[in-house]
Amino acid sequence: MFGTTFTVFNFLSIFFVLLPSPWHWRARNTATLIYIFWCLVIVFPLAINSLIWRGRFGLEAPIYCDIVTKLRVGGDVGIPASVLCLTRQLESIAAARQAYFNAKDRRRRRLEELALGLGFPVLVMILHTVVQGHRYDIYEDVGCVVTIYWSVPALPLLHLWPILFLLASCVYAGLAARLFVARRKQFAKVLESSKSAMSTSRFIRLIALSVTQVLVTLPMLLFLRIYSLLHVPLLPYVSWDYVHADFGGVVHLSTTYLEANLTNGTPVVLELSYWVGTISSALFFIFFGLGEESITTYKEWGRSLKSLCRIRRKGLQNRFVTYLRTSR
C-alpha cells in the first residue's frame, strides 16, 4: 500500500510549500498563510511517520500520536476552509466592494479569516472526540492514524464540512472570475487603490489555485464519502459510554493485515485519502513556487549563495597562501 513513493512525495511536499512561503509571509495575506499552515500540518507528520514506522507497527508514541491525529482532523477541514477564505477575499476585491482597505478593514478581514481558517478547524478537532471510538491506530509504513466511530453523527461533525467549504469556494471563485473578466480594464486601478500586495497576476494565480483545488479534491472527497457510505455500514451511536468504552485503546495493524482484510478496493481508497495534502502542496508550488515573485526570490538566494561561496573560497586561498609562506 504505502511505499517509498509515499515518503518521497511527502518530503517533497514540505519543500514545495516552504520554498515560496517567504514572499507570502512578507505579503501578510492571512488566507494564503493559513493554507500553507494546514498543508504543512498534514504532510510534515506523514513524511516523518513514514520513516519512523517504516516496516513496523508495534512502536507507540502516545502523546505524539495524540497531537498528530488531532492536527490531521483539523487539516482535513483546514485546507478547504482556507480555500474558502481565499475565494471570499478574491470575490470581494473583484466586486470592488472594497476599493480601499484601511487598517480597520484589514483587521476585520483578518479576524474573519482566522475564525474560519483556524478557529473552525480547531472546533472540529474538539468535536472529533464525540465520534472518537478509541485513542488512535498505528498502521505499518504510515504511523499514527485518526480513528472515527463510523456513525451518523460523524457525518455532520467531520465529513460534510470539507465538501461544503469546497462547494462554497467554487461559487465564490466563479463569481470572482466572472467579475474579473467583466471589469478587467479597471481592475488594476482597484488593486492599486487598495494599497495591498495583490497584483493582477497574483489575483489570477490565486483564482487558478482555488479552482484547481476544488476541481481536484472535491471529486476525491465525494468519491471517498460515497464509497464509505456504500461499503462500510454505519454503526449505531448507542450512547457516549458505549462509543468510548475502550477509549484508551490503540490498534496496531500491519500492511499484510490491511491488504488481506480490506476488500472491494478499500486499501486503494484508504491510500487515496492520504494524498490530499500532497496534492494541495503540489498545486500551491505550481502556481506560486514558479511565479514571478518566487523566481526573483530564488535569484536573490542564488546571488547570496554565490557571494558566500566566493568569500569562503577567497578565505581558503588566503589561508593557503599564508600557510605556504610560513612553512618555508
C-alpha positions in Angstrom: 0.0 0.0 0.0 2.2 2.9 1.3 5.7 2.6 -0.1 8.8 4.6 -0.8 6.9 6.9 -3.2 4.6 8.0 -0.4 7.5 9.0 1.8 9.4 10.8 -1.0 6.4 12.8 -2.2 5.5 13.9 1.4 9.0 15.2 1.9 8.9 16.9 -1.5 5.6 18.5 -0.4 7.3 20.1 2.6 9.8 21.6 0.2 7.1 22.7 -2.2 5.2 24.6 0.5 8.2 26.2 2.2 10.1 27.4 -0.9 7.6 30.1 -1.9 6.5 30.8 1.6 8.8 33.8 2.4 7.2 36.0 -0.2 3.7 35.2 1.2 4.9 35.9 4.7 6.1 39.4 3.6 2.8 40.0 1.8 0.9 39.2 5.0 -2.0 37.5 3.2 -3.7 35.7 6.1 -5.7 33.3 3.9 -2.7 32.1 2.0 -0.7 31.7 5.2 -3.4 29.6 6.6 -3.4 27.4 3.5 0.4 27.0 3.9 0.0 26.2 7.6 -2.6 23.4 7.1 -0.6 21.9 4.2 2.4 21.6 6.5 0.3 20.2 9.3 -0.7 17.3 7.1 2.4 16.5 5.1 5.1 17.1 7.7 3.9 14.4 10.1 3.1 12.0 7.3 6.7 12.3 6.0 8.3 11.8 9.4 5.9 9.0 10.4 6.5 7.1 7.2 10.2 6.9 8.2 9.6 6.1 11.9 7.1 3.3 11.2 8.8 2.0 8.0 8.3 -1.8 8.1 6.9 -1.8 11.6 3.7 -1.1 13.5 4.4 -2.1 17.1 6.0 1.2 18.2 3.8 3.5 20.2 4.3 7.3 20.7 1.2 8.2 22.9 1.5 11.9 23.3 3.0 12.5 19.9 0.3 10.5 18.1 -2.5 12.2 20.1 -1.3 15.5 18.9 -0.6 14.4 15.3 -4.0 12.7 14.8 -5.9 15.7 16.2 -4.0 18.0 13.9 -4.8 15.8 11.0 -8.5 16.1 11.8 -8.1 19.9 11.7 -6.0 19.8 8.5 -8.7 17.9 6.6 -11.1 20.7 7.3 -8.5 23.5 7.4 -7.4 23.3 3.8 -10.9 23.6 2.3 -11.6 26.3 4.9 -8.5 28.3 3.8 -9.6 27.9 0.1 -12.9 29.4 1.1 -11.1 32.3 2.8 -9.1 32.9 -0.4 -12.1 32.9 -2.7 -14.2 35.1 -0.5 -11.3 37.6 -0.5 -10.9 37.4 -4.2 -14.6 37.9 -4.9 -14.7 40.9 -2.6 -11.8 42.5 -4.5 -13.2 41.7 -7.9 -16.6 43.1 -6.9 -14.9 46.3 -5.9 -16.8 46.4 -2.7 -13.5 47.3 -1.0 -11.5 49.5 -3.3 -9.6 50.8 -0.3 -8.5 48.7 2.7 -7.9 50.8 5.8 -6.4 49.4 9.0 -9.9 48.6 10.4 -10.9 46.8 7.2 -7.8 44.7 7.1 -8.1 43.8 10.8 -11.8 42.8 10.4 -11.0 40.7 7.4 -8.0 39.1 9.1 -10.2 38.2 12.1 -12.8 36.7 9.9 -10.2 34.6 8.1 -8.6 33.4 11.3 -12.0 32.4 12.7 -12.9 30.4 9.6 -9.5 29.1 8.6 -8.2 28.3 12.1 -11.0 28.6 14.6 -13.4 26.4 12.9 -10.9 23.5 12.3 -10.0 23.7 16.0 -13.7 23.4 16.8 -13.9 20.3 14.6 -10.8 18.9 16.3 -12.6 19.2 19.6 -15.9 17.7 18.3 -14.0 14.8 16.9 -13.9 13.4 20.4 -17.6 12.7 20.2 -17.0 10.1 17.5 -13.5 9.0 18.5 -14.1 5.4 19.5 -10.5 4.8 20.7 -7.3 6.7 21.0 -5.7 6.1 17.6 -4.5 3.4 15.2 -0.9 2.6 14.2 -0.5 1.4 10.6 2.6 -0.1 9.3 4.5 2.4 7.0 2.1 5.2 8.0 2.2 5.6 11.7 -0.5 7.4 13.7 -3.9 7.3 12.1 -7.1 9.1 13.1 -9.9 6.9 14.4 -13.5 7.7 13.8 -16.5 5.8 15.0 -18.3 5.5 11.7 -21.8 6.6 12.6 -24.5 9.1 11.6 -23.1 11.9 14.0 -19.7 11.6 12.3 -21.1 12.9 9.0 -22.2 16.4 10.2 -19.4 16.7 12.8 -16.5 15.8 10.5 -17.1 14.6 6.9 -19.5 17.1 5.4 -17.6 20.3 6.2 -14.7 19.9 3.7 -17.3 19.2 0.9 -19.4 22.2 1.9 -16.4 24.5 2.1 -15.2 23.4 -1.4 -18.7 23.9 -2.9 -18.9 27.4 -1.4 -15.4 28.1 -2.7 -16.5 27.0 -6.2 -19.3 29.6 -6.1 -17.0 32.4 -4.8 -14.3 31.6 -7.3 -16.8 31.6 -10.2 -18.1 35.0 -9.1 -14.6 36.4 -8.8 -13.6 35.1 -12.2 -16.8 36.5 -13.9 -16.4 39.9 -12.2 -12.7 40.0 -13.1 -13.5 39.3 -16.8 -16.2 41.9 -16.8 -14.1 44.6 -15.1 -10.6 43.7 -16.2 -9.9 47.2 -17.6 -10.5 48.9 -14.3 -9.2 46.0 -12.2 -5.6 47.2 -12.0 -6.8 50.6 -10.7 -8.9 48.9 -8.0 -5.9 46.9 -6.8 -3.7 50.0 -6.9 -6.1 51.9 -4.8 -6.4 49.1 -2.3 -2.7 49.6 -1.3 -2.3 45.9 -0.8 0.3 43.4 -2.0 -2.2 42.0 -4.5 -1.4 42.3 -8.2 -3.3 41.2 -11.3 -1.0 38.3 -11.9 -1.2 37.2 -8.3 -5.0 37.5 -8.3 -5.2 35.3 -11.4 -2.9 32.7 -9.8 -5.0 32.7 -6.6 -8.1 32.0 -8.6 -6.4 29.3 -10.6 -5.2 27.7 -7.4 -8.6 27.8 -5.8 -10.4 26.5 -8.9 -7.9 23.7 -9.4 -8.0 22.8 -5.7 -11.8 22.4 -6.0 -11.7 20.5 -9.3 -9.1 18.0 -8.0 -10.0 17.5 -4.3 -13.8 17.8 -4.4 -14.4 14.8 -6.6 -11.9 12.9 -4.5 -13.7 13.7 -1.3 -17.1 13.0 -2.8 -15.8 9.6 -4.0 -14.3 8.7 -0.6 -17.5 9.7 1.3 -19.9 7.9 -1.1 -17.6 4.8 -1.2 -17.6 4.7 2.6 -21.4 5.0 2.8 -21.9 2.3 0.2 -19.3 -0.3 1.5 -19.0 0.4 5.2 -22.2 0.1 7.3 -22.9 2.9 9.7 -22.7 1.8 13.3 -25.3 2.7 15.9 -24.4 5.5 18.2 -26.0 4.0 21.3 -24.5 6.3 23.9 -21.3 8.2 24.9 -20.3 5.4 27.2 -20.9 2.7 24.6 -18.8 4.5 21.9 -16.0 5.4 24.3 -15.9 2.1 26.2 -12.3 1.4 25.0 -11.3 5.0 24.6 -7.7 4.5 25.8 -7.1 1.6 23.3 -4.6 1.7 20.5 -5.0 -0.7 17.5 -1.8 -1.9 15.6 -2.3 -3.0 12.0 0.3 -4.4 9.6 0.2 -3.8 5.9 -0.3 -7.5 5.3 -3.4 -7.5 7.6 -4.9 -4.4 5.9 -4.4 -5.8 2.4 -5.9 -9.2 3.5 -8.9 -7.9 5.4 -9.9 -4.8 3.5 -11.9 -5.8 0.4 -13.7 -4.1 -2.5 -10.7 -1.8 -3.3 -10.7 -0.3 0.2 -6.9 -0.4 0.5 -6.7 1.8 -2.6 -9.3 4.2 -1.2 -7.6 4.3 2.1 -4.3 5.3 0.5 -6.0 7.8 -1.8 -7.3 9.7 1.3 -3.7 10.3 2.4 -2.6 12.0 -0.8 -4.9 15.1 -0.4 -2.3 17.1 1.5 0.4 16.2 -1.0 -1.8 17.2 -3.9 -2.6 20.5 -2.2 1.1 21.2 -1.6 2.0 20.5 -5.2 -0.8 22.7 -6.5 0.5 25.6 -4.3 4.0 25.2 -5.7 2.8 25.0 -9.3 1.0 28.3 -9.0 3.3 30.2 -6.7 6.6 28.3 -6.5 7.1 29.1 -10.2 5.6 32.6 -10.1 7.4 35.8 -10.8 7.9 36.8 -7.1 9.3 33.3 -6.3 11.7 33.3 -9.3 13.0 36.7 -8.1 13.5 35.3 -4.6 15.3 32.2 -6.0 17.7 34.5 -7.9 18.4 36.5 -4.8 19.2 33.3 -2.9 21.4 32.2 -5.7 23.3 35.5 -5.7 23.7 35.3 -1.9 25.0 31.8 -2.1 27.4 32.7 -4.9 28.7 35.6 -2.9 29.1 33.4 0.2 31.0 30.7 -1.8 33.2 33.4 -3.3 34.1 34.8 0.1 34.7 31.3 1.5 36.9 30.4 -1.4 38.9 33.6 -1.1 39.4 33.0 2.6 40.6 29.5 1.9 43.0 30.8 -0.7 44.4 33.4 1.7 44.9 30.8 4.5 46.6 28.5 2.0 49.0 31.3 0.8 49.7 32.2 4.5 50.5 28.5 5.2 52.9 28.3 2.3 54.8 31.4 3.4 55.1 30.3 7.0 56.2 26.8 6.0 59.2 28.0 4.1 
